Amino acid sequence: MTIFLTNDDVRELLSVPECIGALEEAYRELGTNRAAFRDRLELIGPSQNIGDYYMLKSVDGLIPSLGVGAVRITSDIKEVFERDGKLRQRKLPAAPGGRYTSFVLVFSTETTEPLLVYADGYVNPTRVASTTALGVKYLARKNTKTVALFGSGNQADKVVPAVSAVCDLDVIKCFSTTKENREEFAARTSKQYGANVVPVDSAEAAIEDADVSLCATNSKSPIFTKDWIKPGLHYGCIKSSEMDPQAVRATDVVICHTKTGESPFVTTHGIEEETVNGKKSTFAADSGIRELPTLADLICGNIKGRENDEQVTGFVNTLGIGLQFAAVGALLHRKAKELNAGNDIPTDWLTQAEMS
């Protein structure tokens, strides 16, 4: 039988520390060439009724040591808008009932059969935050106590338990452009995760005295600037557009998640006048991202990380990769079998007796 997990099933099965651990091992496999993934494929076309464009996207990954390969598929309609002078981008709940369409197929590398199908609404922000937390674990100072968090949406929400799992923190200072949002976010996440999250009134108040600065926004314009760099700081982001390329160039030790960036259509859609040196401002075009080592290189020891407390370190958490969904899929499949969770689908529905 093939197991099907709804988003609620996944939420019950997957903890943030487990996600961090699964990803850490997957990157160790990748860094030693025992795992693989392909760059993501984006097919983009016009949206007929709402939003600015439609995207059909897929990523895949293979982890032989776990016996799995996985493919993640998303079907999105996206909208570009401006808020507080910055361009932002969001997915629209365009599926019937005001829902989103995104799921993962997990296959056995031993029998080829589909082992698991899981909805990834909960996994998606959790694996991004867990990846960011691994950057903190391997690059931030060991005595990190204060985190500046930019953003108050769903992605920022998952950063709170993720970074708390790798650091013994005193406080997370949250800033977002809407006062009501950041105050509600701080109260809710403090209670939900047992963390000390406090709202602050400015970006400068957040970054002051922070050991770590993390961006988790939907901004298509830079959030973190070179002016915020100070000795000993570690910074991270969930997409390259949040970073000022000049800040990256001024960093002592900087890594990326993957050496590929989003398509030019996605990174520049909606940008008409915002330019850098006469060109549309995108991190991938301006920063030489393909020259950076990766998180997998760092975790498996191919490169050195922080060597002293004065160095500035950074993790540009660029695009997601299919390896993440394969690693989480292997974990979910094991736990679902142990706990008899989810629903069974006859595997015969998804396989055939002959090829014609």
N, C-alpha and C positions, 0 to 999 in steps of 0.2 A: 504493500500500500504506500501511496505518496501522502505525506502529511501536508495539510493546508493550515496556516496560522493567520488569523486576522490580526489587525493592529492591536486590539485589546489582548489577544493571546500573547503577542510578542512583548507587550508592556509588562505582563505578569512574569514572563520567563527571563527577561534580560535586565540585569543590573548594570549600572555604569562601571563599577570596578571590573566586572566580568568582561564587558566590552573592551575596556582598556587593555586587559590582559590578553584577550584574543587578538587584538590588533597588534600588540607588541610582538607576539610570537610570529604573526604573519609577516611583519616587516623584517624580522630576523631571517625568516625563510627567503624573503625577496632579496635581501641584501647579500645573501650567499648563493643566489641563483638557483634556489630550490623551489621557487614559486614564480608566477608570471602574471601579467595583465596586459591588456591592450588599451591604447588611448581611446577615449570615449568618442562615440560617433554621434553627431548631431545632424538631424535633418530638419531644416527650418523652412517654414512657409507662411503665407498670410493666414490670419485668423478671420473667419467669415463674419462673426457677429460681435465679439467682445475682445478686449485686450489689443495688444500691438502685434503679436506674432505667435505662431504655433511651433512647438518643438517636440520631435520624437527623438528620444535620446537613449543610448544603451552603453553600458560598461560591462566588462567581464573580467574574471580572475580565476586562477588555477592554483591550488595548494595541494600537491600530491601527498605530502605527509599527513594531511587531514582527510585525504580521499575524496576531495570535492572540487568541482568547478562550478561557477555561478555566473548568471547573467542578470543584470538589473535593467529594467525597462521603465521609462517614464514617458507619459504623454501629457504635455503641459501647454497651457496658454499663459503667456506672460505679458505683463503690463509695465511700462516705464513711466515714471512720474517724478515730479520735483517736490521736495519738501525742505524748507529752511535753506534754500539755495543750493541743495545738493540733489543730483539725480539718483533715483532709487529704482529698484526693480522688484517685482513680486509675482508669484504665481497666483492665478485665479482659480477658485474652486468651481470649475466649469462642468464637471461631471454631474449627472443627475443627482439631485438631493444636495447640491452645493458641496461636492466632494472632490478629492484629488485622485489621480490615477498613477500608481507607482507600485511595482512589486518585483520580487526577486525569485528566480528559478535556480534551485540547487541540484546538481547532478552528481552521481557517484562516478568516480574515476575508475572503479573496479568493475562495475556492471553496466555503466552508462545510463542507468535508470534515473528518472527524476525522483529525488529523495524528499524534496521539500519545496513548497511554494509559500512565500511569506510576504504579507503587506509590509511596506517599509516606512510608513509615516512616522513611527516612533524611532526606528533604527536610524533614519537619515540624520536628524540633528544630533542624536546620541553618538553616532560614529564620528561625526565632524568634531564635536566637543572632545571626545575621547582622544582623537588624533592631536588636537591642540594641546590637550593635557600631557600627552607624551612628549611634545616639544618642551613643555615646562619641566617635566621630570628630568629630561636629559640635558637641558641647557640653562635653566634658571639656577640662581644661587641656592645652595642647600638650606640656607636659613631664611628662605622666602616667607614673608608674613603678610604682605599687603599686595593686593591685586587691584588694578584699575580695569574695570570692565565697561566697554562702550557698546551699548545696545540694551534693549529691554524686551525683545521679542522671543519667539520660541527657541531660536538658536542660542541666544544669550542665556536663556533658562537652563539649558543643558550644560553650559559651561560651568555653572556654579557647582554642581556635584562632581563634575569631572575634575576640575582643578583642585577641589577640596580633597579628592581621593589621592592626589599625588603630593600635596603640601599640607603642612600643619599651619593653617592660616589664622591670622587674627581678624582680618577684615577684607571684604570685597567692596570696593567703592564703585558704584554704578552711576554712569551718566548716559542719558539719552536726551534727545532734543525736546521731548514733551515731558513736562514736570509730572503730570498725573501718571504717565506710564511708568516712569522710573520709580516713583514712590510706591505704586502698586506692586511693581516687580520686586522691589527690595523687601516689602512686607511679606509677599507671598513666598518668595524663594527662601527667605530666612526661616519661615515656619516650616516649609515643606522639606528642606534639606538640612535643617539644623545648622545653618551657616549664619555668619554675621555680615549681612549685606546691607549697606547703607547708601541711600541716594545722595548725590552731590549736585551742586548747581552749575558746575562748569567742567569742561574737559580738563582745564588746568588744575582744578581741585581734585579731580580723580587721579591724575598722573603724579601729583605732588607726593613725594615720599613712597611711591609705589615701587615694589621690587619687580613686578611683572605688569605689563600692559597687554590686554587682549581685546581685539575688535571682533564683534559678532553682530554685524548690522546688515542691512540690505542696500547699503550705499554703493553707487557706482563711481563715487568720487573719493579721493584720499581722505582718510580719517586720521591716521597716525602720520605725523610730520617729523622731519629731521630735527626741529626745534625741541622735541620731547626727549631726544636721546640724552642719556646721562650715564656715567660710569656704573657698571654692574647691572643695568636694566636688561631684562628679557622681554621681548614683545612677540606677539602672535596675531594672526588674523585668520578669518575663515575664507577669504578670497583675496586675490591679488589687488583688486581695485581699491581696497581699503588702505593700501600702503602707498606712501609717497616714495617713488623710486630713489630719491636722494637720501631718504632715511636708510633704505636697504644698502646703498653704496657706502654709507658711513658706519656700517655694522662690522664688528670684528669677526664674528662667527655667524654666518647665516645659511640656513638650509631651506629647501622647498619640499613640498610633498611630491610633486611630479613635475617633470621638466616641460610639460606641455601646458598651454594656457587655453582659456576659452576662445571660441571662434571670434574673429573680428566683428562679425555681425552682433554677437551678444554683448561684447565689451564696449562697442561704440554706438549701439542702437539708441537713438534719442539724443545723442551728443551732436550739436551743430556748431557751437562757438567755443566750447572748452578745448583749448589746445595747449600743447607743450612744445616749444620750439617749432611751431608751425604744423604740428601733427596732433591728431586726436590722442588724448591722454589715456593710454592703457599701460598697465604695469608690464605686460608681456612684451610690448613693443619697445619699452624704454629702459628696461632694467637688466637685460641679459639673463633672464631666468634660466635659460637652457644651460648656463654655465655653473649653476649652483648645485652642490651635492644635495642628496635627498635624505629624508628622515630614515629610510631603510639603511642608507650608508652609515648614518650616525648610530643607529641602534645595534647594528651588527659589528661595529667597530672598524669599518672601512676608513673612517675619518675621525679626527679628534673633535671633541666638543669644547665646552668651556674649560679653560685652563687656570683661570684665576677669577677672583671676585670683582675685578675692575673691568673685565671685558663686557662689551655689549653684545648680546646674542639675539638672534631673531629666527622665527619660523614662519615662512610664508606658506600657509596651508592652502595651496592653490586648488586644483580640481580634485574631486573625489575619484577613486579608482575602484575597479571591480574587485580587486583583492580584498578590500574591506568587507564587501557584502558576502564574499565567499567565506571569510573567517567568521563573521557573525553567523552566517548560515550554518556552518558546521557546528557551532556552539548551540544554536537554537534547535537543530535537528537532534543532537544528543540529549538536550534537556527535555524536549518534547516527548521523546521516546521514554525517558526515565520517568516522567511525570504523567504520561498518557494524556498529553495536552493536544489541543487542536482537533481538526477533523480529518478523517481519512478519505482519500480519493483513490479509486482503483487505478493502479499503475497501468493497467491494460488500456485505459482511456488515453494515455499519453504515449503509448508505444504501439508498434505494429509487428505482425508476425512475418511480414515479408516486405521487401522494397521493390517497387516496380518502376 
